Amino acid sequence: MKQSMGCRLAAAAGVAALALTLVSTGTRGETLVEARQRLMVAVVKATKVMREMAQGKAKLDPDLVKDSVRTVSEATAVLPNLFPEGSQSETSAALPALWQNKEDFDARLDEMNRSAILLVFAARQGDGAFRYAFDQYQQVCQGCHAKYRKPE
């Protein structure tokens, strides 16, 4: 039986909730900063896979896009909870503005998730639609980094 995208997203949310529980209870033995960084690295890797397809360096593969989007969706479900007040750190790339504008940061994560989900549908439409949707997704990422991430 085929699962709908809604069922898959609900499952991803369940996985994300479990991940949050594991992180918050320290089961992984990592700090909040380490958990944030691990999830962000996973998002970067997933985005790189999709970027290669959007740039024509790799063949557009809707199933691989779906897997990458799942990674992004799971991360965006957990990340808002990994930036509580007082969790700033010298080892973190997050700027103080993130905690000063936490509602905006959380909204940007929601927007990132929505734009990522659109990539799944765009991948089914072909290269042009996927490139357009990826550009939109990338703008969301860049906008958040410009406001809330230390320059590299």
Long-range contacts (C-beta under 8 A, 24 or more apart in sequence): 5-117, 5-120, 8-70, 9-73, 9-117, 12-70, 12-73, 12-74, 12-77, 13-73, 13-77, 15-74, 16-73, 16-74, 16-75, 16-77, 16-78, 17-77, 19-74, 19-78, 20-77, 20-78, 20-81, 20-82, 23-78, 23-82, 24-81, 31-89, 32-82, 32-83, 32-84, 32-87, 33-87, 33-89, 33-91, 33-92, 35-82, 36-79, 36-82, 36-83, 36-92, 36-94, 37-92, 39-75, 39-78, 39-79, 39-82, 40-75, 40-79, 42-71, 42-75, 43-71, 43-72, 43-75, 43-76, 45-71, 46-71, 46-72, 47-72, 47-137, 47-138, 47-141, 50-119, 50-134, 50-137, 51-134, 51-138, 53-123, 53-130, 53-134, 54-130, 54-131, 54-134, 54-135, 56-127, 60-123, 60-126, 60-127, 60-130, 61-123, 62-120, 62-123, 62-124, 65-119, 65-120, 65-123, 65-130, 66-120, 66-123, 68-119, 69-116, 69-117, 69-119, 69-120, 72-112, 72-113, 72-116, 73-113, 73-116, 73-117, 76-109, 76-110, 76-112, 76-113, 76-116, 77-113, 79-109, 80-105, 80-106, 80-109, 93-149, 93-150, 93-152, 94-148, 94-149, 94-150, 95-147, 95-148, 95-149, 95-150, 97-147, 97-148, 98-148, 101-147, 101-148, 104-147, 105-144, 105-148, 108-140, 108-143, 108-144, 108-147, 108-148, 109-144, 111-140, 112-137, 112-140, 112-141, 112-144, 115-140
